[in-house]
Amino acid sequence: MPRELIAIGPRTPVLREYDEPELGARQIRIRTEFASPKHGTELVAYRDEPAARRPYDPVWGAVIPRPETGEPQGFPRPLGNMAVGVVTEAGPEATRFRVGDRVFGHFPIRETHTVDELAADLLPEGLSSEAAVCLDPAVMALAMRDARIGLGDRVAVFGMGAIGLMAVQLARLAGADQVIAVDPISVRRQAALALGADRALDPLADGADVGLAIRRLTGPAPEALPEQAEDERVLGGYQERPSQVGQLGVDVAVEVAGSSQALHHAIRATRFGGTVCILSFYGGDAAGLRLGDEFHINRLQLVSARAQSLPLRDSPGWTLRRLVEVALGWLAAGRLRPDGIVTPIVPFAESADAYRAIDEHPEESIKLGIRFP
């Protein structure tokens, strides 16, 4: 019998056998070759964090918490985000694929998939399995279009997971002159440098104040500037304080670490009047986020960006389909590179232990890849 990777309870991944269903008329059967999970939002449910019990209700347009039962909810649950495989059977009315075609889609980590033919897409010629499973982080990162990065901008990206590493590359494609990557994990910082970041900073280094460090990297220190003019008194006793250091900081900070402390430093790193673009999903409370500091004074624009919150801000010109087509085309053409992102790659038989490790030892991986026999 085939097997699948599931979580039977919080932080409890196992391989379990399952029965193959009968093939429907418009269905195809796929034998999996390669698969990968989503390290961010998928882990929130896997850990049974409070946010997993606070679902968004599209009718209300708001989160409506589920009643607390004291027991984990939603288990057992499938694990995994995308997979690549070969069509082994097709129903009598299925016309999109032939047996032997290589396809990919949003599928869980299991040895076979029996799905409607519309759930899969033909793998583009020359696109590797590793690049195919990077389509999802590429699409999620493309939502940062909402930040309006422009030619010559300075950009900082917080969080060098798969989405963050795509964001580094997209900032370059958008015309950024300086790209600074931030992540506490060394292998991820090295990957960011290899994919085009100018600098890669460790926010947990001794004495690190990464927000202020980024400001220092973007212009002369205030003490090196000419003295400011005396404060000017205006009507009503207010004072106008023209700043000669208002340009210090990045024009755009992209927060994709899912950490409220990272969001605080993204705000701290951004120049007066700049933009903080938030791609993250936050699974916990906002400890370490101090909105009485730079956010209160520096007139920042906070942009919540999400590829699957439809319609997009640029609708109808931009749709989710267009985001996917652009991301897939750039991956196929090599304009977006998966180099070093899908690591480690393990055999399916070791996938339960490897999945547990991405939660317990995040320093050992960026985006887990699972190869099938």
Secondary structure, 3 states (H helix, E strand, C coil): CCEEEEEEECCEEEEEECCCCCCCCCEEEEEEEEEECCCCHHHHHHCCCHHHHCCEECCCCEECCCCCCCCCCCCCEECCCEEEEEEEEECCCCCCCCCCCEEEECCCCECEEEEEHHHCEECCCCCCHHHHCCHHHHHHHHHHHHHCCCCCCEEEEECCCHHHHHHHHHHHHCCCCEEEEECCCHHHHHHHHHCCCCEEECCCCCCCCHHHHHHHCCCCCHHHCCCCCCCEECHHHCEECCCCCCCCCEEEEEECCCCHHHHHHHHHHEEEEEEEEECCCCCCCCCCCCCCCHHHHCCCEEEECCCCCCCCCCCCCCCHHHHHHHHHHHHHHCCCCCCCCEEEEEEHHHHHHHHHHHHHCHHHCCEEEEECC
